[in-house]
Amino acid sequence: MSLLRLSHDDKTGQGAYMIKMEPRAETIRHVKKRREEYLIIEGDLIEDDGTILGPGDYVIYQPGSEHNSRTKNGCFLIGIDYSFSEPGNA
């Protein structure tokens, strides 16, 4: 798996990034600290509930939700993590 930070700031944990997952890659199950949104650009992303996402699909995870994702054939996505409640976020 590779990650390219676009506007993502490690200090705040907020911003945009791109992820490329190689075939059969899987993320570690985790709880969302902030709202997280994904736009699938290429490939497939399979959520732990069995939902299969493909190019053009958009998904939103609310803070406190828990999940992990995997891919069968590889995946390229854009992600955004942000919080409405932190200073500077309207």
C-alpha positions in Angstrom: 0.0 0.0 0.0 1.3 3.5 -0.7 0.1 6.9 0.5 0.5 10.3 -1.0 -0.4 13.2 1.3 -2.1 16.0 -0.6 -3.3 18.4 2.0 -3.2 15.9 4.9 -1.5 17.2 8.0 -0.1 14.5 10.4 -0.3 17.0 13.3 -4.1 17.6 13.0 -5.0 14.3 11.3 -7.0 16.2 8.7 -6.8 16.8 5.0 -6.8 14.9 1.7 -4.6 12.0 0.6 -4.4 9.4 -2.1 -4.0 5.6 -1.5 -2.9 2.9 -3.9 -3.6 -0.6 -2.7 -2.0 -3.5 -4.4 -4.1 -6.6 -5.2 -5.1 -8.5 -2.1 -4.1 -5.6 0.3 -6.1 -5.1 3.5 -6.3 -2.3 6.0 -6.2 -2.9 9.8 -9.6 -2.6 11.5 -9.8 0.9 13.0 -12.1 3.4 14.7 -12.6 6.7 13.0 -11.6 9.7 15.0 -12.8 12.1 12.4 -15.2 12.0 9.5 -13.6 10.1 6.6 -14.7 10.2 2.9 -13.4 8.1 0.0 -13.8 8.4 -3.7 -12.8 5.3 -5.6 -10.8 6.2 -8.8 -9.8 2.7 -10.0 -10.2 -0.9 -9.0 -12.3 -2.4 -6.2 -12.6 -1.8 -2.5 -14.5 -4.3 -0.4 -15.8 -3.2 3.0 -16.0 -5.5 6.0 -19.8 -5.6 5.6 -19.4 -7.1 2.1 -20.1 -3.9 0.2 -18.1 -3.7 -3.0 -17.1 -0.2 -4.2 -15.8 0.6 -7.6 -14.8 3.6 -9.8 -16.9 6.6 -9.0 -18.3 5.2 -5.7 -18.2 7.6 -2.8 -18.4 6.5 0.9 -18.6 8.5 4.2 -17.7 7.2 7.6 -18.8 9.1 10.6 -16.5 9.7 13.7 -16.7 6.7 16.0 -17.5 4.2 13.2 -15.2 1.2 12.9 -14.2 -0.7 9.7 -11.5 -2.2 7.6 -11.2 -2.5 3.8 -9.6 -4.9 1.4 -9.2 -5.2 -2.4 -9.2 -8.1 -4.7 -7.7 -6.5 -7.8 -6.1 -3.4 -6.4 -7.5 0.0 -5.7 -6.7 3.7 -6.1 -8.7 6.2 -4.1 -8.8 9.7 -2.8 -9.5 10.1 0.9 -10.4 13.1 3.1 -10.3 13.2 6.9 -11.8 16.1 8.8 -13.7 17.2 11.8 -16.5 19.7 12.0 -15.9 20.3 15.8 -12.2 21.3 15.7 -11.2 25.0 15.6 -11.0 26.4 12.1 -13.5 24.0 10.6 -16.9 25.5 9.8 
